[in-house]
């Protein structure tokens, strides 16, 4: 009987210990969940491919959830980042081209001290999958490819602003090729137009072309006419989660995120910002 009583007491003690462990575990879990937040991000489409890997990595690490919408850094379409901001879409942090961010910072919408350059990207060239691959290895070859193409595509984002406003004039072919231009509006990618057969050659950020199915990436523009764009982020002045939004930008620029950015075609950020 004494043995049974002793065994019963031990079993009761074990059960109490297990219950206490369970209570502590639940309390810790609830504390973690209570501290988790939804972070609203408005980002350039150039990061869309990289975010497929970065988003789950960040969420696993922090418990916070990223709610991301994408759009071009420039333009008047409702999906462009300037228009999304004018419409008052929820936002804790944005990541756009550095030039666009400079203009967006003029009305105190963002905290200047939170600005962080996270990546750079070159402009690339692609064609529909299975189609002829024109030579683009030199400036003359690229010019000839554009002249020969029945239709060519660019976006409303930073790359498209450069292509339509500067590059075609530098090549001396603006008058010949602008009538056959197809513009990817809003958050639509140039690669989508190519994949649907609506253009024969297209140019956009390398990171956007490389992640689009149905296209063949030819390579970057020749270096003599290349435009390298810096992408930078900043925290909204009115964000209710400013510390966590800033921590997300820190994560984007961290060694942990770097290979995820590079896998999509982006490059490690250079402090010098944009250059051609």
N, C-alpha and C positions, 0 to 999 in steps of 0.2 A: 504493500500500500504506500509506504514511504517513497519507494522508487517511482510509483505511478504519480504521486503528488509532485515529486521533484521534476519528473519529466513534463508534467503539465505546466509547472511554473516556468520551466525553460522554454516550452513552446509558446507560452503567453508572452514571455520576454522577447522572443524572436519575432512574433507577430507585431508587437508594439514597435520594435525597431524597424521592421519593414514598412509599417504604416507611417512612421516618422520620416523615413527615407522618401516614401511616395509623396508625402505632404510637402517636404522640402523641394523635391523635384518639380512638382506641380507649381509651387510658388516661384521657383526660378524660371520655369517656362513662361508663366504668366507675366513675370517681370520683363522677360525678353520680348514677349509679344506686345506688352504695353509700351515698351520703348521703341518698337518698330514704327516706321512712318512710310507713307506714300510720298515719294519724291517725284514731282511733275517736271519732266524734261522736254524742252522743245529743241530739236537738234537738226542740223544739216543732214541731208540724205547721204553725204559722203561717209557718215559714221554708221549707216544702217547695217552694212555687212558686219562690221566689227562688233556692233552691239549684240548680235546674235550670240556671241560668246561672252562678251563683257557683262551683259545684263545678269545672266544667271550666276556668274562668278561673284559679282558684287552683292547680289541678293543673298547668296549662301554665306558670304563673309559677314554681312552686317545685319541681316534680317529685315532690312528695309526693302521696299518694293519700288521699282522704277516704272513710272507710267510715261512712256515716250511717244511723242508724235514727231513726224519728220516733215521737212519742207525745204525749199531752196532758200539760200541766204538773202537773195534779192528777188525782186519782181512784185507784181501787183496781183497775182493770183491769190485767192482766199487761203491757199495752203502755204504760201510763202511765210517765212518767219516774221518779217515786218508786219504783214497783215494779220497773222495770228495774234501778235502782241497788241495790235490796235483793237482787235475784237475782244481782248480781255480773256483769252484762254488761260486756264490755270497754269502757273509756271513757278517753279522754285529755282530753276537753273536753265540756261541755254548754252548750246555749243554751236557756233556759226563761224563763218570765215572771219578772220581778224578785222578785215576792212569793214564788213557789215557790223561787227560788234562796236567798232569805233563810232559809227553813226548812231547806233541804238543807245549808246551810253550818254548821248547829249542831253537827255531829258530826265536824268536821275532815276531811270527805271532799274538800273543795275548798280551794284556796289563796285566801284572801280578797284578797290583793294582786293576783291575776290578774283579778278581776272587771271586766267591761267591758260597759256598756250599748251595744247595737248597733243597736236599732231600736225604734220604737213602732208600735202598730196600734190602729185603732178597730174597733168592732164594726159589722158590716154586716148587711144584710137581703137575702134572695134568695127567689125562687120557682122552681118547675120551668119550664124553657124552654117557651114557647108558651102558658103559662097567664096568666090575668088578672093585671095588675100593680096591686096595691092602693096607695093613697096612704099614704106613711109620712113625709110632709114635716113633720108636726107631732106633738107628743106625743099629742094627741087622735086624730089620724088613725091613728097606729101602734097605739094601744090598740084602736081599732075594728077594725083589720086582724087583730089577734090574736084578738079575740072572735069575729070572723066565720069565721076559718079552722077547718076541721074538725080539722086536726092541725098542730102546729107543732113545730119541731125546734131543739135546741141541743146543745152538746157537753159532754164531761166536763172540758174544758180551762178556762183562765182566763175566757173569755167565758161559758161555761156556768155556772160558779160564780157569776158576777155576775148572770146572767139569773135563775137559779132561786133564788138566795139573797137577792137585793136588788131587782132590777128589777121583777119581777112584783108584789111587795108595794108598791113605790113607785107602780106604776100602779093599785093597788087591785083587781087582777083575778086574784090568785093562786088563789083558791078556784075560780073559773070555768074557768081554762085549764089548770091543772096536770094534771087527769085526761086531757087530750088531748095531753100532751107526749110527744114521741119523742126519746130521747136517743141521740146518736151515740157509741157506746162505743169506748174505746181510740183507735187512730189513725184510725178511720173519720171521714170529713168529713161535716159537715152537708149539704154539696152532694151527696154520694153518695146520701143519703136522699131529697133533693129530686129528683135525676135519676131515681131508681127509682120515683118516685111514692109514696113512703112518708110524705111530709109535704107540706103545702100552702104553708108558709112557714117560713123558717128563719133563724137568726141565728148568726153565728160571726165570727171575725176577718175583716176585709175581705180580707186576703191569702190566706185559705183559700177564701173563696167565689169570688173572681175567677179562680182558676186551675182551677176544677172545671168540666168540660164538662157540658152538659145543664141548666144553671141560668141564670137571668137575674138579674143583680145589680141591686137596686133603689137601693142607696145606703147610706150610714151611718145609724145611729140618729140621731134628732134630738139636737142638742148638749146640750139640757137633761138628757137621760137617758143620755148617752154615757158609756162607760167606756174610757179610753185606757190601754193596757197597755204597759209597758216590757218589752222582752226583753233579757236580759243573759246573758253567758257567763262561765264560770270554768273554770280548768284543774284537773283532778283531782290531789290531793296525791300519789297513787301512780303517776301517769303516768310512763312511761319516756321520753316525748318532750315534756317540759314546755316547752322553749323553742319547739319547732315548734307545739305546741298554742297557746301564747300568741301566736305570730306569726299563726296563723289568726284569732284574735279581733281582732288588729290589722288584718288584711286586711278582715274583716267591717265594721269601723268606718271603713274608708279611703274617700277620695273615689272610688277605682276601683270599689269595690263598691256605693257609694251609689245610682247609677242602676239597678243590677240589683235592689236591694232595693225601690226605689220603683216599678219596673215591675210588681212583683207585688202592690202595694197597701200595702206597708209605708211608713213615713215615717222621716225622719231622726231619730235619737235626740235626746231632750232631756235635759239633765242633771238635771232635776227629778224624773225617774222617773215613776211612775204618777200619774195624776190622773183625775178624773171629768169 
